[in-house]
Amino acid sequence: MNKPLRRIAIFCGLLVLALLIRTNWLQYVQADSLATDKNNRRVAIERYATPRGDIIVDGKAITGSVASEGLDYKYKRTWKNGEMWAPVTGYSSQIIGATQLESLEDGILTGNDDRLFFRNTLDMLTGKKKEGGSVVTTLNAAAQKAAFEGLGDKKGAVAALDPKTGAILALASTPSYDPSTFAGISTKDSKTFSKLEKDPDKPMLNRALRETYPPGSTFKVVTAAAALENGVVSDIDDKTDTPDPYKLPESSTPLTNQHGECKNATLRYALEQSCNTVFGKLSDSVGNDKMIEQSEKFGFNEATLDTPVRAAESVYPEDNRPQNAMAGIGQASNRATPLQMAMVASAVANDGELMAPYMVDQLRASNLDVIETHDPETLSQAVSPENAQKLQDMMESVVKTGTGQNAQIDGVTVGGKTGTAQHGVNNKEKPYAWFISYAQLSDGSSPVAVAVVVEDSDASRGDISGGGLAAPIAKSVMQAVINSKK
């Protein structure tokens, strides 16, 4: 072979080698990243090539699929009562993408999950079209309806849990949105989504999971737990050495009470009447480090709480003495999601054991074979069983004779705590109305714990209270869960 031909042959060989390397690089190294790239149009086309599997509540589908008007996408997602279920499912849009369960469980819903390989292979051999699997949730339809309708046109959120397992029973947020209105790829879908994104009331914000608020007096349950666990208080019916007003430590600022005879009040009475002075002083006596430690046992300061949808981090901060005293009554830099405060009530109801919250019970193939089942997990022993009983006694007194009487249910023992959290610079805005609670049946079981927050309402500032606005909503959710067990 002469020299020029040899050079051409070597050059061609190098080109073939480069092509082989490039092909293998794409197939084996970049395959996963290309398959999940949001700019890879083929991924989206395949996602909507067949009807998506459904998200299931109480054995019934709350989602569906219909023929799409698009040229590339054959099907688009639909929801039954989308506004009510959007905080649970998220959305799946041909033009925007997907969020929450629709995104996290996309592989199951589209049928592309690796765990469905055997099922898909059998379908291919038998000529059956590929079908998506289903996501079976822990949600209770009656509780979700009670939460959503209870909030009505008010801005706020509800989270409800099964204290024994951590299963999420309700997750409502208002105002909400209907994911069906922008599930397609038309100009109208795009305009609808853009309008929702710009809405100042933030209907697409999942307030139950992703918004944090000052928890107000509902946090006094955590402060009471810290005082009991650290030996600052042993008997809930002994008088505390508390002045009224109480001067914040290292400060001349007095802390006062809204109602009640709070001077030297017992811990039980202080929780019943929501005495700021008692709990501010207790928080200072416990100290910032121990308050943080107790809060974290209830789930605060956890940046990766996945349900599987990730919740925003609830925060009990490192702070100076006066701010720590205020944080002990749920103010200052103390922030919590409704889910977090439902976890507090849940741990108390479950004799101090805090279960990890979750909303997916099972993943199933299209033929209903179970692919995965969730096993309940313990997050922590938030308080000792003995102190949990004391907290239950106090929270039940709140509902029997204190500020939470609107949550009473005939024939059911209810424990609760009201809260009215300051809002805005110098408390200029309407306060947030809070209520946390649990229900205990005659057999001693506690099937539900609830947290409700109402951001604003048509009520005048003076009429806004956790007992007045939030407690009736919590009551209706608890009743819905109890009735569904009969």
LUMTOR-904393 format. One line per field, with one value per residue (C-alpha): residue in one letter; x, y, z. Coordinates in steps of 0.25 Angstrom, whole numbers, plus 5000, padded with zeros to 4 digits. Last residue first. Layout:
<sites>
type	[A  ...]
px	[X  ...]
py	[Y  ...]
pz	[Z  ...]
</sites>
This chain:
<sites>
type	[K  K  S  N  I  V  A  Q  M  V  S  K  A  I  P  A  A  L  G  G  G  S  I  D  G  R  S  A  D  S  D  E  V  V  V  A  V  A  V  P  S  S  G  D  S  L  Q  A  Y  S  I  F  W  A  Y  P  K  E  K  N  N  V  G  H  Q  A  T  G  T  K  G  G  V  T  V  G  D  I  Q  A  N  Q  G  T  G  T  K  V  V  S  E  M  M  D  Q  L  K  Q  A  N  E  P  S  V  A  Q  S  L  T  E  P  D  H  T  E  I  V  D  L  N  S  A  R  L  Q  D  V  M  Y  P  A  M  L  E  G  D  N  A  V  A  S  A  V  M  A  M  Q  L  P  T  A  R  N  S  A  Q  G  I  G  A  M  A  N  Q  P  R  N  D  E  P  Y  V  S  E  A  A  R  V  P  T  D  L  T  A  E  N  F  G  F  K  E  S  Q  E  I  M  K  D  N  G  V  S  D  S  L  K  G  F  V  T  N  C  S  Q  E  L  A  Y  R  L  T  A  N  K  C  E  G  H  Q  N  T  L  P  T  S  S  E  P  L  K  Y  P  D  P  T  D  T  K  D  D  I  D  S  V  V  G  N  E  L  A  A  A  A  T  V  V  K  F  T  S  G  P  P  Y  T  E  R  L  A  R  N  L  M  P  K  D  P  D  K  E  L  K  S  F  T  K  S  D  K  T  S  I  G  A  F  T  S  P  D  Y  S  P  T  S  A  L  A  L  I  A  G  T  K  P  D  L  A  A  V  A  G  K  K  D  G  L  G  E  F  A  A  K  Q  A  A  A  N  L  T  T  V  V  S  G  G  E  K  K  K  G  T  L  M  D  L  T  N  R  F  F  L  R  D  D  N  G  T  L  I  G  D  E  L  S  E  L  Q  T  A  G  I  I  Q  S  S  Y  G  T  V  P  A  W  M  E  G  N  K  W  T  R  K  Y  K  Y  D  L  G  E  S  A  V  S  G  T  I  A  K  G  D  V  I  I  D  G  R  P  T  A  Y  R  E  I  A  V  R  R  N  N  K  D  T  A  L  S  D  A  Q  V  Y  Q  L  W  N  T  R  I  L  L  A  L  V  L  L  G  C  F  I  A  I  R  R  L  P  K  N  M]
px	[4731  4745  4740  4732  4745  4752  4741  4739  4754  4753  4740  4747  4759  4751  4743  4756  4762  4753  4748  4758  4770  4765  4761  4749  4758  4764  4750  4746  4747  4758  4773  4784  4776  4784  4779  4787  4781  4783  4775  4772  4775  4772  4768  4756  4746  4752  4763  4763  4775  4777  4785  4778  4784  4778  4789  4788  4783  4794  4800  4807  4819  4823  4814  4807  4805  4801  4787  4788  4779  4783  4776  4772  4758  4752  4740  4726  4721  4732  4738  4746  4739  4743  4758  4760  4759  4749  4748  4756  4768  4766  4769  4782  4786  4783  4790  4802  4802  4801  4812  4821  4819  4821  4834  4835  4839  4842  4848  4845  4838  4836  4823  4826  4822  4818  4825  4823  4809  4803  4790  4791  4795  4807  4805  4812  4807  4804  4808  4805  4816  4819  4830  4824  4827  4826  4822  4810  4804  4794  4806  4814  4802  4799  4814  4813  4801  4809  4820  4810  4804  4818  4826  4834  4840  4848  4840  4827  4822  4821  4835  4840  4837  4846  4857  4856  4859  4870  4878  4875  4878  4865  4854  4851  4841  4848  4839  4833  4838  4828  4831  4826  4840  4846  4860  4863  4860  4861  4848  4843  4837  4851  4856  4848  4853  4867  4865  4858  4870  4880  4871  4869  4859  4857  4856  4845  4838  4838  4831  4822  4817  4816  4808  4797  4789  4776  4776  4791  4794  4783  4790  4804  4799  4797  4807  4800  4792  4778  4772  4772  4781  4794  4806  4821  4828  4840  4851  4861  4871  4861  4846  4839  4827  4813  4808  4819  4822  4826  4818  4807  4806  4796  4805  4814  4829  4833  4847  4850  4856  4846  4834  4839  4842  4829  4822  4830  4826  4811  4813  4816  4801  4802  4807  4812  4819  4817  4824  4819  4823  4815  4801  4803  4805  4807  4799  4788  4798  4789  4797  4793  4805  4807  4793  4792  4804  4798  4785  4793  4801  4788  4781  4793  4791  4800  4791  4790  4787  4773  4773  4783  4771  4776  4776  4773  4774  4782  4778  4786  4777  4780  4795  4800  4809  4806  4800  4798  4789  4792  4784  4789  4780  4784  4780  4774  4759  4749  4745  4755  4744  4741  4756  4758  4744  4747  4761  4755  4745  4755  4765  4779  4788  4791  4792  4800  4796  4804  4804  4800  4808  4799  4797  4803  4806  4821  4820  4811  4821  4833  4825  4822  4837  4842  4832  4843  4851  4840  4835  4820  4816  4810  4821  4833  4825  4825  4833  4827  4812  4814  4819  4821  4821  4825  4820  4815  4810  4805  4805  4801  4803  4796  4794  4792  4784  4774  4763  4765  4765  4752  4754  4767  4771  4784  4787  4788  4793  4804  4811  4800  4793  4778  4780  4771  4767  4774  4770  4772  4765  4764  4756  4761  4761  4770  4777  4786  4785  4793  4796  4789  4799  4808  4808  4821  4827  4825  4831  4843  4845  4845  4859  4859  4855  4867  4863  4866  4878  4884  4881  4888  4900  4910  4904  4898  4903  4918  4916  4912  4923  4934  4929  4929  4943  4948  4941  4948  4961  4960  4957  4969  4978  4972  4975  4989  4991  4986  4995  5007  5006  5000]
py	[5012  5016  5026  5033  5035  5041  5051  5055  5058  5067  5074  5077  5082  5092  5096  5099  5108  5120  5122  5114  5119  5133  5145  5153  5165  5166  5167  5154  5153  5143  5142  5132  5121  5110  5096  5084  5071  5057  5045  5031  5032  5018  5017  5008  5020  5028  5038  5050  5059  5074  5086  5100  5112  5126  5135  5150  5161  5170  5181  5172  5182  5178  5167  5155  5151  5137  5133  5119  5108  5095  5082  5069  5062  5051  5045  5043  5056  5064  5077  5085  5098  5097  5100  5112  5105  5096  5083  5086  5092  5081  5071  5078  5077  5063  5059  5067  5059  5046  5050  5052  5038  5032  5040  5051  5052  5038  5039  5038  5024  5018  5012  5002  5006  4996  4994  4987  4981  4974  4982  4978  4992  4991  4996  5006  5005  5014  5028  5039  5039  5045  5039  5034  5042  5034  5042  5034  5034  5046  5054  5050  5053  5067  5071  5064  5072  5085  5080  5078  5092  5097  5104  5116  5122  5134  5143  5136  5122  5125  5118  5127  5139  5134  5130  5144  5150  5140  5141  5132  5119  5116  5107  5105  5097  5093  5093  5079  5070  5062  5047  5050  5055  5063  5067  5080  5076  5088  5084  5070  5067  5063  5075  5084  5077  5079  5094  5097  5090  5099  5112  5110  5102  5114  5124  5115  5113  5129  5131  5119  5125  5139  5136  5129  5121  5119  5104  5103  5112  5105  5091  5097  5104  5119  5127  5140  5135  5139  5138  5146  5153  5152  5161  5160  5173  5179  5184  5174  5164  5154  5158  5164  5156  5163  5155  5149  5134  5124  5112  5106  5091  5084  5080  5073  5072  5085  5090  5075  5075  5066  5074  5088  5083  5077  5089  5097  5088  5089  5104  5103  5104  5118  5124  5115  5126  5122  5113  5110  5098  5086  5090  5103  5097  5109  5109  5118  5129  5140  5150  5142  5143  5128  5125  5135  5129  5115  5120  5126  5114  5105  5115  5115  5100  5089  5082  5080  5095  5095  5081  5085  5092  5102  5105  5116  5109  5097  5083  5071  5060  5046  5046  5033  5035  5021  5022  5037  5036  5050  5062  5075  5087  5100  5115  5126  5126  5124  5110  5105  5096  5091  5087  5081  5073  5068  5063  5056  5049  5045  5039  5040  5029  5028  5017  5021  5013  5007  5012  5003  4997  4992  4977  4969  4957  4958  4973  4971  4961  4970  4982  4973  4969  4983  4989  4991  4999  5010  5013  5010  5025  5025  5017  5025  5038  5035  5048  5056  5054  5052  5066  5074  5071  5078  5092  5090  5075  5078  5068  5075  5073  5061  5064  5079  5078  5069  5079  5088  5076  5071  5059  5061  5060  5057  5058  5047  5046  5056  5059  5066  5072  5071  5061  5048  5047  5043  5040  5045  5043  5028  5021  5011  5021  5030  5025  5033  5027  5022  5031  5028  5025  5034  5045  5041  5036  5050  5057  5048  5050  5065  5064  5078  5073  5064  5051  5041  5050  5049  5034  5031  5039  5029  5016  5020  5033  5029  5016  5024  5034  5024  5016  5029  5033  5019  5020  5033  5028  5016  5026  5034  5022  5017  5031  5031  5017  5021  5033  5024  5013  5000]
pz	[5246  5242  5232  5243  5251  5239  5236  5250  5252  5239  5244  5257  5251  5243  5255  5263  5252  5252  5267  5275  5267  5268  5259  5264  5268  5255  5248  5241  5226  5227  5227  5229  5234  5240  5243  5249  5251  5258  5255  5258  5273  5280  5294  5292  5295  5283  5284  5275  5272  5272  5266  5264  5258  5254  5247  5252  5243  5239  5247  5257  5259  5245  5240  5247  5261  5263  5269  5275  5280  5286  5285  5292  5288  5295  5287  5291  5286  5279  5285  5275  5279  5293  5289  5298  5312  5319  5311  5299  5307  5318  5307  5303  5318  5320  5307  5311  5324  5316  5307  5319  5324  5310  5309  5299  5284  5283  5269  5254  5255  5241  5235  5224  5210  5200  5187  5173  5177  5165  5161  5146  5143  5153  5167  5176  5190  5203  5197  5207  5217  5231  5239  5253  5266  5278  5290  5295  5281  5283  5287  5275  5266  5272  5269  5255  5252  5255  5245  5234  5237  5234  5245  5248  5261  5258  5269  5272  5276  5291  5293  5282  5291  5302  5292  5287  5300  5303  5290  5279  5272  5264  5264  5249  5241  5228  5215  5213  5201  5194  5198  5209  5209  5222  5217  5224  5238  5247  5254  5255  5269  5274  5267  5276  5289  5285  5281  5294  5301  5294  5296  5311  5319  5329  5317  5311  5324  5326  5312  5315  5328  5323  5310  5317  5307  5316  5316  5314  5326  5334  5332  5335  5348  5348  5357  5351  5339  5343  5329  5316  5306  5314  5316  5313  5318  5311  5320  5315  5319  5321  5317  5328  5332  5334  5342  5350  5349  5360  5355  5363  5363  5355  5343  5354  5349  5343  5340  5340  5326  5319  5326  5322  5308  5307  5312  5302  5290  5295  5295  5280  5278  5284  5271  5260  5253  5239  5229  5215  5207  5212  5216  5208  5195  5187  5173  5178  5181  5186  5177  5165  5156  5155  5153  5141  5135  5136  5129  5118  5115  5115  5106  5096  5095  5101  5110  5125  5127  5133  5137  5149  5156  5165  5180  5190  5199  5203  5208  5212  5218  5223  5223  5229  5241  5246  5259  5259  5246  5241  5237  5230  5227  5220  5219  5211  5214  5202  5208  5218  5223  5209  5207  5221  5220  5206  5210  5222  5214  5203  5213  5208  5209  5194  5184  5172  5160  5148  5134  5122  5110  5099  5099  5088  5096  5095  5098  5110  5115  5113  5120  5132  5133  5132  5142  5153  5143  5143  5129  5132  5131  5145  5151  5145  5148  5163  5167  5156  5157  5172  5173  5160  5145  5133  5127  5113  5114  5128  5140  5153  5168  5173  5188  5188  5175  5181  5185  5173  5163  5167  5158  5150  5136  5129  5114  5103  5089  5090  5077  5069  5081  5083  5094  5096  5111  5123  5138  5152  5166  5164  5174  5185  5196  5188  5176  5167  5153  5142  5130  5117  5106  5097  5108  5114  5101  5095  5108  5107  5092  5094  5102  5108  5122  5121  5128  5117  5113  5127  5128  5114  5116  5120  5113  5100  5098  5101  5093  5081  5083  5085  5072  5064  5068  5065  5051  5049  5053  5043  5032  5036  5036  5023  5017  5022  5016  5003  5002  5006  4996  5000]
</sites>
